[in-house]
Amino acid sequence: MPQENKTKKRSPFAMRVGIGSGVSLADIRSAAQNDPGAFMLKMQDAIDKGDLTLEKFNLRDTFRALVDIPVPARMPFMGEMREITTGAFPLLTGNLVVKRLNDAYDEIPTIGEELVDEMNDPKKFTTIASIHSLDVNTSRVDEGDPFPEIGAGEEKVTIGHNRNGRKLSITAEAIEENEIADFVRRVNALAFIASDWIEEQTLERVCDKYGSNTSTAAAPYVYMPDGVGAALYSATANTPGTKAPSGTRVANNPLVDYQSLDSARTVLVAMLNNRGKRISLPMSQMIMLVPDALVGVATMIRGSELVPGVENQINPWGPRGQWQPRILSTPKLDDISTSAWYLGAFKQQFVRKWKLNFEYITMAGTTQEFLDRRVAFQARIAWDVEVGATEYVKVIQNLDGTTYTP
């Protein structure tokens, strides 16, 4: 299971259709007919309070009561909110699904959000300047002289996008037989599927699974200076750039004891800014990212107060040491490598860009869908996200050998 996941995800899914404008619940159909907007607000309030849940929902009876009742609503279209009319049944069912999706999504353990800085940008390709390329080499400004302006940055990286999504359908037979248990199971699956894809994509990019492969480097690259893919991790000096005089990878450095961490620290503290000066990277604020196969060793190193085999020598990486990086682990890393491990300030180097945040749409089955397959309800979630490295000086990859071939 993932270790030390301290940031809790909160409700990423949102309806793209908003409920119109006030309330009786005694008779569902008459209440919806008398004032559809007020009825939906009443239902939404019950959903928010937990009084109405998807598990308690009766598909058959609600479908019969609401299927032909129009409801005023709002939805975004080309950057603007548009007034529309939709059906009460898909809107109510959709809001119940959103609540269940968010609850299920929150229950899924992940560590990806601990490794990236989140941002939103609707562009397919986003250009970001490296923060360490913005300054100028001026140590003093004399009285009367103009203050130099930080530049736009010569070192720029590109972050692309990756569109994905899933949908589910409910047949008229499932509604007629009130197959709510199966419906809930499939809604939960939507949340797990979305979470799995995002987590795996994030971990693959942070590890640069494809771009730093020593045998067949290929796209997608997490590091794209000036829009051109480059390996993020390399044991070669001044690679991927001169700000990494010892490279960004430590070969032949399996995670064994505190000396493994010392070897990684030696490379990490040699990193430079664009003025050729060392950057500040407090080890106590670092993350040690390890696969599940190494989490026991990592925990032992971090938990040992003294250096094994040496009398009264404080372990510098232990509870009483000066360097205490936080351990993060997940079995999903083992699918990439069971031996590679990482040390660094991940959020200072990696950005997870959402071109499209989780989008959720529902609708009653169209005439064609109902004609062809008796589909009475459909739901779809979509997202567009990519992870990119804005720097190469904040995280070190460590290998037990000399090659990285996931």
ABEGO torsion letter per residue (X at the ends): XBBGBABBBBGABBBABBBBXXXBAABAAAAAAABAAAAAAAAAAAAAAGABBAAABBAAAAAAAAAABBBBBBBBBGGBBBBBBBBAAAAAAAAAAAAAAAAAAAABBBAAAAABBBBBBABABBBBBBAAAABBBBABBBBGBBBBBBBAEABBBBBBBBBBEBBBBBBAAAAAAGBAAAAAAAAAAAAAAAAAAAAAAAAAAAAGAAAABAABBBOBBABBBGGBBBBABBABBGOABAABAAEABBBGBBBABAAAAAAAAAAAAABBBAAGBBBBBBAAABBBBBBAAAAAAAAAAAABABBBGBBGBBBAABAABABBBBBBBBAAAAAABAABBBBEBAAAABBBBBABBBBBBBBBBBAAAAAAAGBABBBBBBBBBBBBBABAAABBBBBABABBBX
